[in-house]
Amino acid sequence: MFIPHLDIMPLVYGIVIFLGLWSMWAKLTSGRFIALVIEAGVFWLVFSLHGGSMAGGFAAAIAALLAGSVFPRMIGKKP
């Protein structure tokens, strides 16, 4: 039976938040502290700028995942 009012956004939100926590835990246990600080900082900044809403948390989690994987690779590279 088809449920026309099914909202999967909370499920997607939970998966993205879990991936963010997993990513930060992996950085912490592997000693990549700069990447961890970047990821946590971006999450805090974006989440606080969006007022703590669910959409803001979703945007913050995605931004933090991207920043935590891209910015540390850019540190120390010459242009």
C-alpha positions in Angstrom: 0.0 0.0 0.0 1.3 3.4 -0.9 1.5 6.0 1.8 1.3 9.5 0.1 2.3 11.5 3.2 5.5 9.7 4.0 8.2 12.2 5.0 11.7 10.7 4.7 13.5 13.9 5.6 14.1 12.9 9.2 15.6 9.6 8.0 18.0 11.5 5.6 18.8 14.0 8.4 19.7 11.2 10.8 21.9 9.5 8.2 23.8 12.7 7.5 24.2 13.5 11.2 25.5 9.9 11.8 28.0 10.3 8.9 29.2 13.5 10.4 29.7 12.0 13.9 31.4 9.0 12.3 33.7 11.2 10.3 34.6 13.3 13.4 35.2 10.1 15.5 37.5 8.7 12.7 39.5 12.0 12.7 39.7 11.9 16.5 40.9 8.3 16.7 43.4 8.7 13.8 45.0 11.8 15.2 43.9 14.2 12.5 43.1 17.0 14.9 43.3 19.9 12.5 40.7 18.2 10.3 38.5 17.5 13.3 38.7 21.2 14.5 37.8 22.4 11.0 34.8 20.0 10.7 33.5 20.8 14.2 34.0 24.5 13.7 32.2 24.6 10.4 29.3 22.7 11.9 29.1 25.0 14.9 29.3 28.1 12.7 26.7 27.1 10.1 24.3 25.6 12.7 24.5 28.8 14.8 24.0 31.0 11.8 20.8 29.1 10.9 19.3 29.4 14.3 19.4 25.8 15.3 16.6 24.6 13.0 16.4 21.1 11.5 17.2 22.6 8.1 20.1 24.5 9.6 21.4 21.3 11.2 21.2 19.5 7.9 23.0 22.3 6.1 25.6 22.4 8.8 26.2 18.7 8.7 26.7 18.7 5.0 29.0 21.8 5.1 31.0 20.2 7.9 31.4 16.9 6.0 32.6 18.8 2.9 34.9 21.1 4.8 36.4 18.3 6.9 37.3 16.4 3.8 38.4 19.2 1.5 40.1 21.9 3.6 42.7 19.7 5.4 44.0 18.5 2.0 44.5 22.1 1.0 46.6 23.0 4.0 50.3 23.1 3.1 49.8 22.9 -0.6 51.3 25.5 -2.8 49.0 27.2 -5.3 
